[in-house]
Amino acid sequence: MTDSLGETILNHYEKFLGAYIGADKYADKSRGLQILGFDKVFRNSLTFATFGLSNYVEDINALCEAVMTVDGDYDNCAALLANVVFYIIQNKIDFGRGVFIGGLDNVARGFSKAHNKSALYFTEPYAFPEEFSRAGECEMLSAFFITERESEFIKQNGADAFEDILEERGVDVIALDRPSAV
């Protein structure tokens, strides 16, 4: 008997992230997904993972789920991840590496000012073993918060140039209150 895609993804998460400590359901009028929380992936942080994003392949032109690790403001961060993913689905945005969505203060008023982050950026998984990047046919993406200056840099120079700078400067993208890399 083969596992369903959902079972495959959940088993994948548990293999690489451990047991989840919470699951919050998010829904709009016609769609739903969960944000799972994992507390033992990286020290002094929580990792959030979408569960159900892969149900919207036709809307986003990708079979994927996303994970995000942050070191603070956990409730807002989980809600922002869910809302950004819903925005991508509802607006039928081709989803994958290099996509970023701004407007975070529309969901969590004052978030951008408190943390100097105005958008959520998606890329290939980082800080995970290479095997984490796929759960069967489902691609895994990582997400992290970026500054307005970083958003402008990506618009002008592209995702490759941005990620090169992050790597060259050893930027800790898990640190929510980190300074801008550009």
Order of alpha helices (4+ residues) and beta strands (2+ residues): alpha-beta-beta-beta-alpha-beta-alpha-beta-alpha-beta-beta-beta-alpha-alpha
